Each structure stands twice: as structure tokens, then as C-alpha cells.
Amino acid sequence: MKVLVINCGSSSLKYQLIDSDTEEVLAKGLCERITIDGRLTHSTTGKDKYTIDADMPDHNAAVKYVLNALLDKETGVISSLDEIDAVGHRIVHGGEKFAKSTMITDEVMQAIEECNDLAPLHNPANLIGIRACKSLMPDVPMVAVFDTAFHQTMPDKAYIYGLPYEYYVNYKIRKYGFHGTSHSFVSKRLAELIGKKPEDCNVIVCHLGNGSSITAVKGGKSVDTTMGLTPLAGLPMGTRTGDIDPAIIEFIAGKEDKTVEEINQILNKKSGMLGLSGVSSDFRDLDKGISEGNDRCRLAVDVFAYHVKKFIGSYAAAMGGVDAIAFTAGVGENNPYVRKLATEGLEFMGIKLDEKANETRGEEMKISTEDSKVSVWIVPTNEELAIARETVALVK
Ligand code: AMP
């Protein structure tokens, strides 16, 4: 089957066409600046990548450009739209309504819309993407794959905040967690790598990228995760604070006469690695800063790795032990220094990193020593492939 995977943002749309039999990416690309002017970057496997300015007043126009790029006689990969067997859409928030992926129907779209409150920047954009695809490919089956669904197995003690219970009842304020597709994909692969069934092991997945989250996966199910009602919680990230004392918000508002919206911007866009270092949200720039003696870059990475280590320890405790740990996403796969800082001193709980193996970047690798009781791995994530697999499973 050929599956088109769509990840739609408010002004962007990422896509991949995947052959689900071989799991090969046939083509992929990105539409940017939708509703502003428009730009398409497209690459077909084995051919040159190209970028064109394109008129994209809305997402329908963007999807048309994508389909034309896939159909193009010279640079495309299909000769008719009939060759697209299914479309898988990444949806950020499924609230408590969706504990797994689902075929998209009018009722499902309505239910996704009812979750808009919980992800006001993302869900409306995801819905626009679905509508655009439906209008251009009305007969192609479509599947919604939710970032939150994998975490719906968390027990109430893990997802309830210490707020008056009415806030949960009335507004569904609770921990939902994100990056679920990645945590699910990586935890399954990790179980395979250690030769166990997912039901028979406890693993911790550290998805460390620009956005970062860590999940405790017990017996194949998410039992706790670091992100919360929104992706702002948990680890300090590229530009997000992660967990902070909530009283800080009122404190800053008083000191700087800022509105809640302005403070929200600071917490989401100006904090984390960027705010701490004053240099960049990108770990490559932080590494460079550290090598040049920049102490705030050093501090930013130290803070990040320290929090990763604390969550590893607390999730091992929450699960009553851990068999294996995976590092994934941009930083998790490519940054030996962060992995080293995050695991050093954990020998007491059976974690011993192999320094040489830890130099590996971007490929699957065991990075703990043979005598490490807990095995530690780099497991590259592949959210698009995971979405394609889920889509095929439902469509077939
Ligand atoms: P992500 O959000 O998963 O794309 O991760 C972005 C982060 O991963 C950035 O901070 C990058 O510095 C880091 N990253 C991505 N690729 C590499 C790489 N090849 N080498 C080092 N760091 C990388």
C-alpha cells in the first residue's frame, strides 16, 4: 500500500509518501508559509531535492501542490491519485476521547474539534489538513493518529494534578502527554532489541529533541510521562521552561507588568536552552559554546541533562525497576555529551555507559557495557513510519 502521511501546522504541512510493504519513503517534503505566500520543498528518493515559491493562500492550495509534486512526470512517484491507498494524519490532541488511532469520519472530526480547547494552536490546523485532503481525495480512507493516545493508559494517580478535582471534572484539566507515536514506536523496538515482549519489560524512553519528553512504559503501556496538559511541562526544552513553580507567573507579572499571554510567550518561546544560554535553543550551538568556554551554555546543558537523569530515576522507582532505556530524537540520537551527563552516577541502579559506543550518532546502537544490568540504547525514532503503520493496520 502507498500511504500519504500528513502533519499539518497552522502555516506548514509536512508529508511523506511511504510504501508500507517495503516501508520505504518514496517522497517527502514540506510546505511552508501557507496563508502568507507559500514555499514547497520536495524530494523524491533518488532524485534531487527542489524548492519552489508557490501560491498557497490556504491549506487546500498547499495539498494541491503536494499532490502535483507527487504526480509530476519527471520528479514525481505516482502516475495517478488512485495509487494513494490511504492518508494518515498526525493529530496533536485527542483528549480523553481517543485512546488509539481511528478511521476519520464526520463524528471523529467533530470529536477532534471538541478537543480544540486543549491544543488551540495545533488541533484546528490538523483539522484544516484533514478537510483539505478530503476535498481533494474524497474516496481515499483517512486515519487520525494522536500524539496523546499512547498515554491514555496512565493510571489516575499519574495524570491527576493536585488541583481541586472540579477542574478535572469540568474542564478535563489533567496530564495528557505528547510524542505518543514516538514513545510507542521506540518502546516496541527497544523491547525487540532486548529480546523481550513489550508485555514483559519495563522501559524508559527519552525523546530528546527541540521538544523533549520522557515516558515510563511498563508492560508495553505508558504509565507516566513528563509533558502535561500541554507540551510545556516536564523537561526544560529548546525554548520551553518545562516544570517551574507556578507562583513564578504571578511574580513576573508583578515585577514586569506583563499579561498572562505575554508570560505564556516567554515560557514557551524564550525559555529553556535559549533562555538559559542566551545563545541558542539548538544543542549544536550549545556544544560549540561549551567548547569555547561559554559558561551559560554549559549551565543550560547541565540543567537539561540533570532533569533527564532525575526523571530516569523517578520513573525507575515508579515502575519498580527498569530493564532498558532508549535515547531518541535529535538530541537523544546525536548528542553523546547529553547521554553521558544524563546517565553518569546511575551505576547504583545498574546503569553503566560504554563510552566508546556512546560516541555513536544517529543509528541504532547499544551504548551500555556488557555488565550493565540495565541496557541503554540509541533507538532512532520514525514518527511518519509509525503513523503509516497505524494507518495500514486500520485500513486493511
Ligand atoms: P528534533 O526536535 O528531534 O529535530 O531535535 C532538534 C535538536 O536535535 C537540536 O537541538 C539539534 O541540535 C539536535 N540535533 C539534530 N540533529 C543533530 C545532529 N546530526 N547532530 C547533533 N545534534 C543534532
Boltz pocket constraint, residues with backbone or C-beta under 6 A from the ligand:
constraints:
  - pocket:
      binder: B
      contacts: [[A, 208], [A, 209], [A, 210], [A, 211], [A, 281], [A, 282], [A, 283], [A, 284], [A, 285], [A, 329], [A, 330], [A, 331], [A, 334], [A, 335], [A, 362]]
      max_distance: 6.0
